[in-house]
Amino acid sequence: MKPSPHPYSGPERPAPGRPARPGRRGFLGGLLATAAVAAAGPAHAAARPAPAPAPPTAPRATRPLLLGTYTSEAGGGAGIGTAAYDTATGAITPGSVITGVDNPSYLALHPSGSTVYAVAEPDAGAVTAVALAPDGTYEVLGSRPTGGSGSTHLSVHPSGRWLLSANYGSGSVAVHPVAEDGALGERTDLVTHSSPPPGPGQGGPHAHQIVTAPDGDHVLAVDLGTDTVYTYALDESAGTLTEVSRAALTPGAGPRHLAFHPDGRFAYLACELDNTLVVCAYDPATGALTPGPGQPTGTGSGTSYPSQPVVTGDGAYVYLANRGPNSLTRYAVEDDGATLRLLDTVPVGGDWPRQLALSPDSSLLFAANQRSSTVTVFGIGPDGSLTAVGDPFPAPVAVCVLPLP
């Protein structure tokens, strides 16, 4: 049994090259405002002087959180959701919605923090830029077609000058230039994965992720349909991709998403069809990725549909979301990143965890649970253990959560 297909239908998009209708609305200013609470002393009889007021309680720090959804699904959202989270407790406070963005199912932040980018997953895939102002307002800068269908993932090159996107439906990857104001230019490249042949049961290539390696010189595209990870060199002057290496996974593995260890020499690849997490050696000099044997997810019998791994900032632990059993697997990272040791699994507290994200300091883990329309939050202990904090946060068809620094 295969997971539910990606929904590609959605509201009509602007004609190619025509920007989406811009809008401006406040969303973060109120979320980040906190008030000091003065603790007044108890009332006393007139014969006794009232005690001096206690000093005000220091406000807790809160940071913004953005939420991706499907606007075309029943019960879905109206755009990019906004919220704020308490950095100490993980408690989430709801905000308004950034409208004018269709099916923003994956989000990525520009290195400057001033622009967020969203994919759109209709048959005619697109990417949209949204400017985030310091005063809490936003502006939809416009959309650009990706040249493929079912755009499902995107990332910003560390230079901040290029946006990379993956088209699941057509099995292709695209490059767009990023202007100084964060707006997107016309596509500079589109590469379709025409070989090797699709894996067992796959109707064609399905590019599911595109990300720049920590060395900054290579771009890796994970294709679920061809059971292959392609490595490209990005020409940072022309915005074009040149293939330099490819890594073959076990036929039928269905590689979906990978996450790099901080030292850049190993990556951990979730394979959603054979229920494994693969440790891959990475050579920064050549861009070659070498997969090792698949590691179990610790979820027992049945299909676990692993969706995404994340690695703590210190490189000590890896977490994996499993959609079938609705759980999170914890691994200890050993041998300087070369080995994973399965520690345990915990319930995710929602249904179908599509995506995971860590807070910037790796003290909190967020899970976007698509079918239960919730985001669940976990505190990360010194030993990497996960403890659920608070109640699940309602978020329409939550498929992506992006905590901002």
N, C-alpha and C positions, 0 to 999 in steps of 0.2 A: 504494500500500500504506500502510495507516494503522498507527500504533504499537499495541502491545498495549493492550487496554482496561484501565481501572483495575479491580483486583479489589475487589468490594464485599462479597463474602461473608466472614463471619468468625464467631468465637465469639459466642454469644448475649450481648447487652448487657443491663444492668439495665433494668427497666421505666422509662419516662419519668418524670423527676423523682426517681427513687430513686438515691442515690449508689452508686458502685461500692464493693465491699468494700475498706475501707482496709487498708493494710499499712505496716509500718515496717521498714526494713532499712538497714544501713550500706552506702555505696557509694563515697564520695569520700575519706573520711579517709585510707585506706591509699594511695590513688593519689597524693595530694599530699605524702605524707611522703617526704622525701629525707634521706639520711644523708651526712655529710661523710666522705671517704675519706682516711685518714692514710697518707702515703707514708713507710714506714719505711726507714731507711738500710740498706745491705748489711751482712752479718756481717763482723767483723774479728777478727784474732788477739787473744789476751788481752793481748799486750804493747802494743797500740795502743788508745787509747780509742775507743769507738764514736762516730760523728758524731751530732750532735743531730738529732732527727727533723725531717723537712721539715714545713712548715706544712700544715694540712689543706686539701684541695681544696674550693673553694667549691661548694656544690650548685647544680645547674642548676634553673631555675624550671620548674615543671610547672603546667599548668592543666587543668581538667576539660573533658571532651568528652562530649556526649550523642549517641546514635545512634538514628534512627528506622528502623522496619522494618515488614513485614507479618507479623503473627502467624498469619494464616490461610493463608499460602502454604506449600507444601512447601519445607522448608529455611529457613523464616523464623525470626525471633527469638521470644523469649518475652515481650517487653515493650520498654521503652526501655533500650537498652544504655548502659553507662557506660564511660568510659575516661579516660585522662589523656594529654596530649601535652607533649613537651619544647618549650618556646618557642624554643629555639636550634636544635635539630636537626629538629623535627617528628616525632620518633619517638613512636609511640603505644603506651601500656601498657594492656592490657585490665583491666576492672573487672567488677563484678557487673551484675545486670539488675534494673531496676525493674519488678516484675510487677504484675498487676492492671490493665493498660492494653492494650486491644485495638487492633491495627492502627495503632500510632502512626506514621503515615507522614509527618507533618510536625510540627515542634516549634517553639515560640516561647517566649522568656524574658520574664518580667515585668520592667519597668524596675528594680525593686528587686533583681532577681537571686534572689529567694527562692522563686519559683514558676515551674515550666515547664508549658506547656500543649501538649496533643497532640490532633490530630484522630483520628477513627476512620472508616474508609471503608466500613462495611457499607451495605446499602440504607437503613437507618435511621441517618443520620449522627449523630455525637456529638462533643463536645469534653470533654476531661478535664483537671483541674487536679492537679498534683503539687507539694507543698511540699518545698523543699530546705532542710534545716537546716544551720547552720554546722558542726555536729559530724559532718556526713557522713551523716546519716540522711534518710529521706524519708517522706512520708505521702501516699497517694492521697486527695485531698480529695473526689473524686466526679466524676461525669459528668453532662452535660446534653445532651438532644437538640437538634440544630440546626434541626429542622423540615424538613430536606432530605435528599437521599441522596448517598452518596459524598463525604463531606466530605474535601476534599483540601488545603486551605491555611488557615492562620489567622495572625493577628498581634495584638499588643496595642497599643491606642491609647497614644500617648506619655503621656497623663495617668495611665495605669495603671488606669483605672476601667472600661474596656470591652474585651471580647474580640471580635474580628471574625473571621468564618469564611466560607469559600467552599465551596459544595456543587456538585461537578462533575456528578453524575448528574442533579440537578434544575435546575441553572442558577440557583441562588439564593444569596443572602448573608444572614448572620444576625449579630445583636448580642446579647451576653450581658453583664450587669453583673459586675464583679469586686469582691468584698468585701475588707475590709481584710486578712483573713488569706489572700487569694489565691483563695478558693473562688469558684465561679461561681453566679450566681443564675439564675432563670428567664429565658428569652429575652425580650428587649424589642422585637425587630423581625425580620422576615423579608421580603426583597424578592426576587421572582422576575423574571428577565429575560425578559419576554414579547414584546419587540420590540427590534430588527428581527427579521425571519424568520431562521432558521438559515442558515448559509453552505452552500456546495456540499458535499454529502456528509455534512452534519451532521444528526443526528436531532433536535436541539433545542439549547437553550442549555446551555453547560458552563462555569460559573464556575470559574476555575482559580486565581485569586489575589485577595486583598483586602489592601490596604496603605494606611496613612496617608501622605499627602504630607508632605514636610519642613516645610511651613508649619503643619502640625498642624490646619488647618481643614477639610481635605478628605480624603475616603476614596475610593480608586480600586479598582474591581473589574474584573479582566481576564476577559473571557468568550471562550473559544476557539470555542464553537459559533456565536455571533452575530457574530464578527469585530468586536467592539466593546469599548472600555474605557469604563466608566460612572464618572462622578464624582459623589459624594454629599457633602452636608453632614451631619455628625453632630451631632445635638442632644445635648449632653453632660449635659443634665439628665434627658431622657427616654430616651436611648439609642435614638433612631430615626434613620433615614436618609431624606434627601430628595434626589432626583436634581437636579443642577444643570447637568450637561453630559454629552455622550457623544461619543466619538471613533470614527469608522468607519475600519476597516482595509480593505485590499484584500480583496474577497470570496475566501474560501478561504485566507486567510493563516494563520488559526489562532493568534491571539495567546495566549501562555501565561503568561509572567512578565515583569515589568519591574523595573528598578532605577534609582533616582534618582541623578543627579550630586549631590555634596555641597552645591552652591550652590542646589539646588532648582528650577532653571529648565529643566532637561532631564532626560528619562528615556529609558532604552534598553530596548526591548521585543522579546523573543524571540518569533518566530512559527514554530511548530513544523511547520506544514504547507506553507509556501512557502519554507522554508530561508533566512530573512532575520533580520536584526537592524535594528530601525527606531529612528531617532533621533526623539524626540518633544519638541517645545517645550512647556513647561508654564507657565501663568499663575497664580501663587499668588493673585492677587486674585479670580479667577473660578473657578479650578479647571479651566479648559479645557485639554485636552491636544490638541496638533496634531501628528499623525504626519507625518514626512517620507518620502522614498522608502526602500524596503528596501535594506539593505546586505548584500553577500554574506558568507557565513561562511568563505570560503576553503577549503572542503572539496571543491571540484571537483564532478563530476557525481554524480548520485544524491541520495537524500533524506538530509538530515543530522539531521532532527528536533531542532532546537535546544531545549534545555530551560530553561536559566536563565542570565541574565547577572549578574555582580557587578562592583562599581566599587570601586577602591581608595580608602582613606580620604582621600587627597590629591586624588582626582578625576583622576589622570593616566592611568589605564589601566582598560580594561574587558575582562573575560574572559567567554567564552561556552562552555558545554558543548554538544557535538554528540554525540547518541546514536548516529546511524547509523554514522559513521566512527570513533566512540569517540575523540574528540579535543577539545582546548581551543583556542579561537581567542583571539588577543591583539590588541587594538586600542589605539592611542594616541588619547587624547582631545585634541582641538584646538579652537581658536576658543572658548575658555571653556566648552566642553561641547557646542557646536553641531555639531561634526564628529567623526566617527570615522575613523581611518586604519588599515586592516587591516595588521598587521605580520607575523604568522605563525601557524601552528598546530603543536601538539605532541601526541603520543599521550597519552591520559589514563592508560594503564597498567591499564585495567580494561574491563569490558563494560557499556555502557548507562549513562553518567553522568547520573543522574536529577537531582542537585542539587549545587550548589557553595556553599562558605562560606569567608570569609576570617577569619583570626585577627584579634583586635581591633586589632592594630597593622599589619595588612595585610602582614606579612612572610611568611605562609604561606597557601597555598590548599589546601583540602580538597575532594575529589570523592567523592561517594557513588555507587558503581557497583552498580546494582541486580542485573544478571544475573550478574556475577562474585562477588557478595557480598563486596565489598572497599571499603575507603576508601584512596585514594591521596593522597599529600601532595606539594606542590611548594613549594620556596623561591622567593620573588619577589626578583629582583635589582633594583639601582638603576635599571636601564633597563626594568623591568617584565618581564624575561625569566623564564621558568618552568623550574626545574630539579627533576626528580623526586628526592625524598629518601627513603631507606630502601626497604623492601619493602612491597608492598600489605598493608594491615592487614585480617585476616579479620573480616567483620561480616555476619551473616546477612541476606540480601536488603536491603542497605544502600540506603535511599531518602532519608535525610536525615542530615546531620551538623551539629551545633550546638556550636561552640567557645564556652565560657563566658568572660566577661571576668575 
